[in-house]
């Protein structure tokens, strides 16, 4: 479970990349996908930094 928590940020960023790939290849004109991808990027990077600092600080 700890490993899943540590990689949660990377998973969110990868989901954002997948959304951007779908947007690019499908040639969609809806900006909602871009907004969701941006939110996933920001949440992924933030959680990656926060959770890794938390786990490194605990010595795990």
C-alpha positions in Angstrom: 0.0 0.0 0.0 2.9 2.4 0.8 4.3 1.8 -2.7 1.0 2.7 -4.3 0.9 5.9 -2.2 4.4 6.8 -3.3 3.6 6.3 -7.0 0.2 8.1 -6.9 1.7 11.3 -8.3 3.4 9.5 -11.2 0.1 7.7 -12.0 -1.8 11.0 -12.1 0.8 12.5 -14.4 0.6 9.5 -16.7 -3.2 9.8 -16.8 -2.8 13.4 -17.9 -0.4 12.3 -20.6 -2.9 9.7 -21.8 -5.6 12.3 -22.0 -3.4 14.6 -24.0 -2.6 11.8 -26.4 -6.3 11.0 -26.8 -7.0 14.7 -27.5 -4.2 14.9 -30.0 -5.0 11.7 -32.0 -8.7 12.1 -31.9 -8.5 15.8 -33.0 -11.2 16.9 -30.6 -12.2 20.5 -30.2 -13.5 20.2 -26.6 -11.3 22.1 -24.1 -12.6 20.1 -21.1 -10.1 17.3 -21.8 -7.3 19.9 -21.7 -8.6 21.3 -18.4 -8.8 17.8 -16.9 -5.3 16.9 -18.1 -3.9 20.2 -16.6 -5.6 19.4 -13.3 -4.1 15.9 -13.3 -0.7 17.3 -14.0 -0.8 19.8 -11.2 -2.3 17.3 -8.8 0.2 14.6 -9.8 3.2 16.8 -9.4 2.0 18.2 -6.1 1.1 14.8 -4.6 4.4 13.3 -5.9 6.4 16.0 -4.0 4.2 16.0 -0.9 4.0 12.2 -0.5 7.7 11.5 -1.3 8.7 14.2 1.3 6.4 12.5 3.8 7.8 9.0 3.2 11.5 10.1 3.1 11.0 12.1 6.3 9.6 8.9 8.0 12.6 6.8 6.9 10.4 4.4 4.8 
